[in-house]
Amino acid sequence: MDIKVIGSTQVGYQLPVEDAKLFSGKSAGICYMREDFDAILVEPEETTLKRFNGTAGSGHHSVSGHVSYNLLLSGVPKIIAMILNNEKDYNTSEKSARYTKMETSGLEEELYLKWIDKFKAIIQEKYPQLEEAKVKKLALENARYFISVFTPSTTMEYTVDFRQGNYLIGFLESPNLASRMPADFYEKLKPWLDETANALRSVFNCEEIRDNKGRELSLFATRSRHEFFGEVYSTNYLGSFAQLAQAQRHRSLDYEITIPSDKKRFAFFVPMIIRNNDAVRDEYLQDMMKLVKNYPQGMLIEINERGTPENFILKCNERLCGAAQWEICMQTKKTLEKYASEVYDRYPNHSVYKMLAKYLHKTKCQFGYYTCDRPCPLGRAQAFTREI
């Protein structure tokens, strides 16, 4: 076996679209080559472009998936990051609201800063053993629930291939999106969809490559889904925008959301550490309601999660941990318990139940094949009883 590098990312370099076409055309040539790849490298450009146009015209766009672009998106709202990340075909590195103070303005900034300070004080009082840096991180993590999904405060590197980048342009411009979300949400989202599509078009627009299978953006649900637990699973639950953004990192699972349209029934995630303090909890919810029109990240949305038990266990390997975000840790634990129980009730000896049962009531460091080199923030015994 021989391995030869035929392309590689170069910092600071933007591949011209025409070169992306040529690379795609050469990749397509592998499927038909009579000699070796070296012959394709030296063939006339018109031969390569003719091959590219032929495969593009016939809808065989996978050859263009070999060409990747590393994009840096600045001043991006969280909802756009979530839309892009839900498409799976990407790599991303995103500025974390768990570790850095986010840039906001107006009332949102006022409430965000207020609750950073309040959470710091509450966490320090409840868990005096935590270091100051950890307290700050947890305060930032919980205060970010006040930041709107439309606040342009995110910076992210987004690596996507030539094919998918062009597909995204069409997905973002689809006229069908308006029917899949509340009108005021779409009104806020539409300018960002257009701006993102235009930004992508400026980088690698290629009219020859557009999705030809009728696909749309995958984040927004087109229908309701029933729960099912077996060799595959489908489950529905309420979670915040912030939790969903964490869950999307598990690209082997599928996620769809339905955004509430009845403002009288809007609800918000309340951090566990303040749930039993009536005065603080009420103050938190009152402040959330002041931002309701902005769709804060703490707003509860309907989430559908689907996948296989094997891939769900991969999620457990990341989220059943005392260092994981509280909300997604507890939701993952709840889904695991429900999945195992539903299968056991019908098929107590089923291999899926036996597979899931091995992980019940355990943190990931107890699974038997993972050794953590960092101490638990509150100790392993509190991984599931912690309030923060």
Secondary structure, 3 states (H helix, E strand, C coil): CCCCCCCCCCCCCCCCHHHHHHHHHHHHHHCCCCCCHHHHHCCCHHHHHHHHHHHHHCCCHHHHHHCEEEEEEEEECHHHHHHHHCCCCCEEEECCCCCCCCCCCHHHHHHHHHHHHHHHHHHHHHCCCCCHHHHHHHHHHHHHHHCECCCCCEEEEEEEEHHHHHHHHHHHCCHHHHHHCCHHHHHHHHHHHHHHHHHHHHHHCCCCCCCCCCCCCCCECCCCCCCEECCCEEEEEEEEHHHHHHHCCCCCCEEEEECCCCHHHCCECCCHHHHCCHHHHHHHHHHHHHCHHHCECCEEEEEEEEECHHHHHHHHHHHCCCCCCHHHHHHHHHHHHHHHHHHHHHCCCCHHHHHHHCCCCCCHHHCCCCCCCCCCCCCHHHCCCCCC
